[in-house]
């Protein structure tokens, strides 16, 4: 029986963060995949976040990570999230030896803010302790060039596969993108109106771990769990923001709902050892790098990202920069003659931090701070 589903997502009622008169674009999802009984997002722990902090995780320069401290932070976080006494049992809540596991890293903030080698290595170590062979583990990103810059291989055991969907802006033949699984939307009259899911996700992986960073973003306001797993797993996503206008409000969450991505993304580990408070998602200069020195754990990407919005906005306020919620066009580059990276009071696009709340309305997690339980730990 043909299980293909075409789901028309009509433009939802504009949220409070949407400018007057604006509506969200109509999208169509094409997928052959059915959701799991308990989809990985928001997963078994909706609204629950564990934040493990340590002043010892970085040296005084902020450049070097203390691997032993990271291991302790990871152990504490997984135990607190699951309630298990043994860390191995915490990992076994999510993974079985037969699983093919993808680790979605974030390499766009090279050289200063990427998914830490040490957090990724510790994730792999725990997966292998849970009985998953290195050859069943894939560290993945969209662009091969970004993976090459970060170079995870020396930090991982032999057999772990490090793969990308695109090389030199062309699909990698044996992976690339799935032509049958996509979101279709005409946003700005672009020629290619489809964003296709990575073939690795639809046809090979059984589980995914999402390891984003704490970063500001010129289009979404902040880029965390939702954007890393959504925009980092589909093709043709940069088309959502153009000439100061962004459709990221609805598109981030829409991509994250697509099966099997939604059901297979079972664990969120936010790398907050370092962060970017302006100029993100990149980190070409240390001028805007800061050091939250924490790791967040959960299964609910909305809840974690809701906390991230405040972390980024509070840091910007402390630095005297405009809020990520400020939608005034007077701050756009085009109206200032000043480059965004030169001044934290200049935007390239009217930001859409409301994408996190929008995602909650699609069932991806808990947005209301009063309903988010945060367990803070110090190691």
Secondary structure, DSSP 8 states (H G I E B T S, - for coil): ----EEEEE------TTS-TT-----EEEEE-----TT-TTTGGGTTEEEEEE-TTSB-TTS--B-HHHHHHHHHHHHHHHH--SSHHHHHHTT--TT--EEEE---TTTBTSSS-HHHHHHHHHHHHHTT--GGGEEEEEEEHHHHHHH--GGGS-TT-EEEEEEETTEE-TTSSEEEEEEEE--SSS-S--EEEEEHHHHHT-SEEEE--EEEEETTTEEESHHHHHHHTTBSS-GGGEETTEE-HHHHHHHHHTSTTHHHHEEEEEEEEEEEESSSTT-BSSGGGEE---EEEEES-HHHHHHHHHHHHHHHHHHTT---TT---GGGBGGGTSS-GGG-TT-BSS---TTHHHHHHHTTS----GGG-EEEEEE-
